[in-house]
Each structure stands twice: as C-alpha cells, then as structure tokens.
C-alpha cells in the first residue's frame, strides 16, 4: 500500500496549487490513500465544511489538523458527522469530533490515522501526546497493523522523541506545523517511517504561507497583525510511503514541488 501525506495547506492559493498538482502526484506515485493536513486551509487559519468538501473533491481521503482547527466557527457544524476530518486526539475529553479513524485505501487496506498535537511551545493545554498515542495505537492495531500518525508540533525534539516512542508500533509518524520541510526522512527500527516536518502547501514567496508584509510588520512593531495567504509562487511539501501488509514501512520518499 502506498500513501501520500501532504503538508499544511495554506489558504486558497495553497488549495488551488494542490488541485493542480495532486492528480499528477497520485498517478506518478500510484497512491492508494491521500492524507492532507488542512488546519490552515480556510483563509490561513482553520477549516470549514465547504473547504473540506473542496479538498475531498480533489481526491483527498482524510484531513488532519492541529491547533488552529477551531479558528473557523463553521467547523463545529461538520466535525461531529464528517469522519474524514480529524482534530488532535489529545484535546481534553468533551471536544467535538474525533482524533483517530480507520479508512479504506484504494487497494482495500484498512488504514488507521491518528492526529495529535505537541505540547512544547504550545499555548494550548493539550493532554500528553505520548500517552494519547499509546491509547489510540492500541485501539487501532486491534483492527489493522497499518497506522499513520500526524504529529502536529513546534519543537523538533518533541517530534523526534515521539518517533522513537512509537517506533515499531506504527507505519509512519510524520511531523507537521512548522511549514518548513526537513531533510531527515528515515525508516526507524521496526519499520516506522519518520520525518520531523513534511512542510507546507502554500507560497514560498511569503512567510510560511502568509503575506510577508504582515509578518514583517508584526516582527518589527510587535503589534498584532492579521496574516493573509500569500498569492505568490506556490510549493507543495509531501511524503510518499510504501507500507507492507504487516504495517511496516518499506520506503519513505520526500516530495517538494515548486511552481
């Protein structure tokens, strides 16, 4: 089974570029399941039902998210009923939606997907992502050995530690959130594919997808600024992984497509 994981999609410019490039990536890599982090897909902050449906119409099978999942109020309308949208599983009990699910790949493989947020440098009070992963992995592996984790976190050390914590128990742990693709892709002992950050789908002429003018104003003045998606030249950061029937990663390939 081969799956594609696409890094944080930033606003309508990122969505447009993904729509253009995704069919080509799916054909080239013979993808059976496509996962996209969509927490910045609506205007650069959050996700809406309409934007989620736009992503599904492109061929996306599962949307993961992160600390911005609640930024658009519309998400509350759909997240409890749309099982293909995940929010971090380590939000406190009572949060809407689900942090994990099992999905059917095109080749018939049952694939478990788990979404968690890191706690280092995070303003939110998330539950422990390591213990949350332990719990969710056990539940999913009772159904299928193929388990993919989106670890949405700021600190590289926390994501690396999480990779070692789950090594041999999941097929892949892929970092998101920083919007900058790292070059440390590896298959850890036990067959777990790992990368610290997949990168983003957005403008590389901005600042992590946002217009650079707003980012510069914020850093120079320390005043709050509304960040808007940058319409400049776009980039797609993604990962393609090949996983065997026992859930072990056989190959991890880093993908970077520039306009």
N, C-alpha and C positions, 0 to 999 in steps of 0.2 A: 504494500500500500504506500502511495506517495501523497504527502500533503504539502500544501503551500500555506505559509503563515506570513501575512502582510503587516508591516509595522504601522503605527498610529497614523490614521488618515486624517489630514488637517483641512477641514472646511470644504467648500465646493471646488476650489482648484484641485485639491488632492483627489476628490471623488471623480472629477472629470478625467484626470490623468489615469486613475485606476481603471475607469470604464474603458478607456482607450487601450490600455496595455494588458489588462487581465486575460482576455481571450488568448492572446499570443503566449503569455506565460503558461496558461493552462494546457495549451497544445504542446508547447515545447517540452515541458516537464512531465507531461502525461499525468496530470493531477487528479487524484480521487476525492480530495476534500480540501476546501479552501476556508481558512480562518483569517479574519481581519480584526485588528484592534480598532474600534470605532469610537473611542471615548472623546475624540476631538473632531468627529466627522460633521457635526452641525455647527457651522459658524466658528469652528476652532475650539469650542467648549461644549461638551456633552453630545447627546444623541437624541433624535426624535423618532417617532414612529415612521414618518414619511421618509426620512433619511435612511433608516434601517431597511425599509422596503426597496429603496433605490439601490442599496448595496446588495440585497438579496437578488434583485432583478439582474444584476451584473454577473451572478454566479457564485456569490459568497454564500457559504453554508452556515457559518457560525460567526457571530460578532462578540468579541470580548471587549472589556472596557477597563476602567480604572477609577482614579479619584475624582474625575470630572463627570462621572456617569449621571449625577443628579442635577447638573447645571441647567438642563432644559426641563421645565416642568412637564412637558408632554410625555416624557419617558415613563412617568408614573401611570399613564393611561395604558401602556402596552406591555411593560416589562413582566407583569404577572402572568400574562397569557401567551407571550411570544417566547417559546422555549429556546429559540435560536439566539437570543440576546442574553449574555451573561454579565452580571456585575460581580465585583470581587466577593469571593466566598467568605472572607474574614471581616465583612461588615458585621456589626453586632446583631444578635438574634432579633427578628422582627422587621428587618429591612426587606423591602419588596424584592421580588424576583429571585433568581437562583444563581449560585456561584459555580455550578458544575452541571454538566449534562452529558448524555450519550447520544451519538448521532451516527447515521448510516453513511459510510463512504460509498462512492460510485461502484467500487469493486465488491461491495457487500460487507466490508469490515465494519464492526462496531467500534466506534472511536469515542473514548471519554475525553472531555475537555474540562479543565479546571482553571479558574481565574482567581488570582489572589493579588493583594497589594502589599508592598513592603511597608515597614514602619519607620525606617531610618530617614530622617529629614522630612517626614510627612506631618502636615498639620492635623490630619485626621487621627482619631483614636481607634485604629484598627485592632482587631484581635490578632493573636500571634499567627503569622502566616505559616510558620513551620508546623505548628500543631494542627492548624486547619488543613494543610496539605496531607498530614498523616491520616486525618479522619476521612477526607474526601478520596484519597487514593485507595484506601481500604475498601470503601463502598464501591468505587468504580471497578477495581480489579476483581471483585466478586462477579462481575458481568463480562468484562473484557480486559485483556492484558495491554491493550493499546491506549495509552494515557498521555495527553498533551497538556502542558501547563503554560499559561501566560502569567509570568511573574512581573507585575507592573510596579517598578520601584525606582527610586532615585539613586540609591547607593550601589555601586558595582560590587562592593564587598558582600552586601546582603544577598544579592542575586547569585554571586559565585557560591556563597555558603549554602544557599538553597539548592543549587545544582548538586552539590556534594551530598546534601541531606537526603535527596530523593534518588540519587544515582542507583540504577538497577531496579528501581520501582516504577519509573515512568519511561515512556518512549522519548520524551523531549521536555525540557524546561527552557523556555525562550523568554528573555527579558524584554520589556518594553518600558516606555515612559520618557526616556531622555531625548528621543528623536534623532539620536546620532548613532549610526550603525557601528558596532565594534567588530574587530577582526580576530576574535578569539573563539570562533566556532570549533567545537570539538565533540567527539563521542566519548563520554565518561565511562568508567568501568561499569559493566552490567548492561551496556547498550542504551545509554541515555544521551541523546543529542542535546547540546547546550550552546547558547550564545548569551553574552551579557546584555546586549541590546540589538534588536532587529533593525532599528532605525525608524524612519517615518515615510509617509507618502504625502508630500507637500512641497512647498517651494524652497529650493536651496538658495534662492536669492533673497530670502527673508531671514528671520531669526527663529530657528526651529519651526518654521512654517508660517510665522506671523510677519506682518509688515515691519521692516527694520526701523522705520521712522518712529513707530510707537515704542519699540523695545529700547531704542537709543534714548528717547525722551525719558522713559522710566529709569534707566540706569543713570542718566546724567542728573536728573532732578529728584529722584526717589519719590516722585508723586505717582499715585495710581493712574494707570493708562489703560484704555480699552484696547486689547490686542485683536487685530483683524487678520484674516487669512491673506497671505501674500499671493498675488496673481502671477508672479514671475515664473521662471522656468522651474519645472517640477522634477521630483525624484521619487522613485519607489524603492524602499528598503524591504526585503523579504527573505524568507528562508524556505528552501525545499528540502524535505526529509523523506528518506525511504525507510520504511519500518517493516520488519518481518512479521509472520503470523503469531510469534510469541511476544510481540510488543517491543522487540529490541531494534534500536536504530542501526541501520547499516550504513547510511550516508547522510551527511548534512552539507548543504551547499548554500553559500551566501549569495544573494542576488541584489544587485544595485543597478537600477535603470534610470538614466538621466535623459531629460528632454534635450 
